[in-house]
Amino acid sequence: MAAHRLSIRNLTVSYHRIPAVHHLDVELRCGNCVALLGPNGAGKTSLFKAMVGLVTPETGSIELGGHGNANTRHEIAYLPQREDLDWNFPITVSGLVEMGRYTRLGWWRRFGREDARAVERALSMMELTDLADRQIQALSGGQQQRAFIARALAQEAHVMLLDEPFTGLDKPAQDHLSTALRRIAAEGNLVIASHHDLHTVPHLFDQVLFLNGELIAFGNTADAFTPENIERTFGTPAFSGH
Amino acid sequence: MDAFLASLADPFRHEFMQRALLGCALIGFTNGCLSTFIVLRRLALMADALAHSLLPGLAIAILLFGLAPGGLFLGALIAALLVALGSQLIANSSRIKEDTALGLLFACSFSLGLVLLSISPVRVEIHHYLFGNILGLSDADLWTIYVVAILVLPCLVALERPLLLSMFEPSVAASQGVAVNAMNLILMGALVLTMISSLQAVGVILALGMLIAPAATVYLFSDSYSAMFWGGGILGMVGSCLGLLISFWLNLPSGSCIVLTLGVIFLLALLLSPRYGLVSRWTRRRHLHEQSLARWDSVPPPGSGKHAHDHD
């Protein structure tokens, strides 16, 4: 487990020739909970999308433990922000978590005992077992977040990319989610979450990655979460390639 | 009593009713299953516009080939494609939004159809286009419906997982390698094929009723996609046949009776569904879940205890 790492080499992502992420070089080790910090338009979402293959990078590569991106589809789980999700969709918490198995099952294969076990385990890890039959709208914001993370767990993903998972949660729900994420990281997985509330960073994350079009700083929260790095990331306009 | 039973059994003795019931069951089931996607993807208005805009295609087919079913099918298919593509084209190339484009094209298209029909040598009643004639189903109609059902239903069942993923969370589906655009195209293709096949037999209004009502009804009872899909199909089948029988017993127009039956079943569900019905919502105590209700009851009256603020 400890040998797993996510290597991003010379990654450039652009939309209509306007670069959003430039020549990003960074190596992340599994087992950590990483905050992705940067102002709006810093390329956080673009980085996530490149990692899961939703946009094709201009240059560079993303490798997980030495495999190319094509082989890592179910190793990386992407949890976007869900403002436009239809919360009335006819699906329960367990139905949602079962969706996580689809990447492994493909279109046809029947749901087996191993799949049921993975779903059960994910639910209990996220403390949702009692809520398994609830429709997803009948959950609190924190429970909804944990339900989607449980789906990623059922997928047996090693890397979880979360877009602003703490937004809109109150303090107890944030703590609960943070505990859950740390538990996932402690099992040898890599959790990367974009985050905008700087006050809570030291409390929630082990590592920080400052991004503003290009890499500003990366390291353990204790070392890298400094006023200088915050100023360099948020104090200057994003490098736009000109 | 015997006379009553005999009158109940009466419809099953006529050949035209047997055919109509078979048609209803088949169209009702296919449309009912498909209605899941109409409800979940919010395509009801789009389906309505599309169904009306098929008229010029049918009119041109009538002008060229007369009332031959193959020609009608092809004409409708081409008209549907033109309207769907046209609205996409307008939406993508200008600041006009897609619903505006579709609404405009549908109005123009329907009007063009009326103009074309007015110069057609074959007399065609517009009423027939709206309500069809389920009592006069031809063999060709039944076969078209049958073939389309055999094409569409297995396809939707086989693609259940990717369809579900791409309806629920398109970006996550794409990140897991689902071809989301292809799924949308397949869905639209299934919708257009089913609509055209049932349009010829039962008309625009009836086809739409069957294409929306069943899954909308089941949606009020269930939080399961499979229940919506299969339940919608069964409800579409049973409701349509029931409506047809009612129209026979009461000697009322059949198409309208079927739609009204489906509508009444929906209305009953809307009122009486235990989970999402209006009556249960009105009678339920507001905001209080059973557990907090129990706690509330155990709390001393306001002002006398320190717990009161816990339960605002």
Interface residues (C-beta under 8 A of the other chain):
Chain A: K49 V52 G53 L54 R73 H74 I76 Y78 L79 P80 R82 L85 D86 F89 P90 I91 T92 G95 M99 Y102 T103 L105 W107 W108 Q135
Chain B: L40 A158 L159 R161 P162 L164 L165 M167 F168 E169 S171 V172 A174 S175 Q176 G177 Y219 S222 D223 S224 Y225 A227 M228
